[in-house]
Amino acid sequence: MPGALPRETHNPPKGWAKAPLTLIIVVAVLVAAFFLAYGVMLML
């Protein structure tokens, strides 16, 4: 029954996740760069 569930009008499915996703990607890139630089320093 498609009409049995309440309609979600307060939670738009798109547009809300761009900022958190960008923040997670930036943090992941910074952590990866730190470990990469740390590994290179250990090898030298």
MOHU-V697651 format. One record per run of one state. SS is the DSSP state (H for helix, E for strand, L for the rest). FROM is the first residue (numbers start at 1). TO is the last residue. If there is no record, write none. Layout:
# MOHU-V697651
{{SS & FROM & TO} {SS & FROM & TO}}
This chain:
# MOHU-V697651
{{L & 1 & 17} {H & 18 & 43} {L & 44 & 44}}
